[in-house]
Structures are given as C-alpha cells and as structure tokens.
Amino acid sequence: MRRFTILALAVAIGLGTAASPFASSSPDGLERVAGDQGFLDRGRVAAVQERSPAPDYGVPGVADKCPSDPETKNGFKDDDGCPDEPPRVIVTKTEVKITEKILFASGKSDIDPKSEGLLKDIAAVLKEHPEVDFIEVAGHADKVGTDPLNVKLTKKRAEAVVQALVKLGTDTRRMRAEGYGRYCPLAEGDGEEAREKNRRVEFRILRLEGKDTGIALGCEEASKKGIKPAAIPATAPKTTPAAAAPADVKPAETR
C-alpha cells in the first residue's frame, strides 16, 4: 500500500481539482477519491476515464440508435446499431421473403395449422404493400419420390398457399402458383439437412410499382424438363408509384 501511495503521488503532482464530498485532501495538497486500492488521485482517475474508448459495436456514432447495445448482424437493419430479430415476412425488390417455412402434411398439399399465423402475416404484408403487383408462389421439393409426383405435389402446395391467401383477403389477380419439383435445389446432396432446405415455398415478385422486375424464375434444369414460367397475365394489377405507398402504411416488420 505504501509503494502504491508513493507512485500515485508521483504521477499526480501538480494536478488539482475542486473540492468534492467524495474526496479527501492530504497534507501535500492533492485531492483523492476512494478506489478499490485505497484513495487515488482524482486527476489521474479522470485522465484514465477520458482515455478509455467507448464500446465499438460496429456502427458509427451518429447512425447508432442503440449506443449501449451491440448490433445483431442478421441481414435485417444491420446499420441501425440495435439488437433485433428479423420479422417473419420481409419485402425486398424481388421477393416477399419469409424467415420461417410454410409447413404441410407429409406427402400432401394440406397446410399444417402451425403455419396459419405465418400465412396471416404474409397476407397482412401484401395488403400493406400494394406496390407488389404480382408474385409467383413457387413450390419446391427434395429428392424423395419420383420427379412427376414431386412436380405435381409442389404445384398443389403452391396452389394451396394461393388459396389460403385469397381467403385472407389477398387479390387473386396478384398471384399465381407454380411447382418446380426437386429441380431447383438450394442445397446439394441428399442428406436430411439438404432435404430440409430444399422443401420450401418462395414468393418471387414479378411486377413492382407497375414495372416488371425481370427476376429469373425456376432454373435451367426445370426448364429442360418443360417447366417454363409463363408471362405475367394481362389481368395482373399495374400500380403507379404515387398510388403504391399510402401515407398510413407501416413498414413490413410483422413477426
């Protein structure tokens, strides 16, 4: 303790601060504050605190809306500096992206009741975003089963999703269903992990704010098998930018 006190005095000579109820003065005139190691020179403590950098959470100062919390890097609002979870339904320029899977009964097109909430979220987001003029609801399968059966099943599942969304208030003219079987996988291989990724329903935006997006549909293998996307039907809506975003519409952050 004696060596520590002498060192603190040596560093702090010449530094003086205003009196404080939490400080103590010594015969040498230096003001001290209580610390874990006894009384420390107040000026030295302030200098150390000033040199200590603020936590770096990966977002520059002004843009960081949550300076005391780390940003969650998950592809959703990664530039606001706040921890978050992505919503279940996100609208991009080419896709109505869902972060959960629509579930079906095994080998059937019956939608699992567990997915009813997700379908309601999708319908709500489509209502909030009338600028999404037309989408393709695309069903995809894994490698289990025969190719003709998988193509038929994925088409029926996509149709079941379209019908469910229509019942929830979505204009039927804004959607069409297509089934691609196992021809357009996200993951290669035939393991359970790959199968899980490949069994899915996707929502591709073909027309946005009155303009065709030109997004590629299906895949080369599906095209070779005769599954070629049709043109956007003449009955599909064609909004204008002015009419596409009402002032009272909130961003799609449904969970």
Buried (B, 14 or more C-beta within 10 A) or exposed (E): EEEEBEEBBEBBEEBEBEEEEEBEEEEEEBBBBEEEEEBBBBBBBEBEEEEEEEEEBEBEEEEBEBEEBBBBEEEBBBEBBBEBEBBBBBBEEBBBBBBEBBBBEEEEBEBBEEBEEBBBBBBBBBBBBBBBBBBBBBBBBBBEBEEEEBBBBBBBBBBBBBBBBBEBEBBEEBBBBBBBBBBBBEEEEEEEEBBEBBBBBBBBBBBBBBEBBEBEBBBEBBBEBEBEBEEBEEEBBEBEEEEBBEEEEEEBBBE
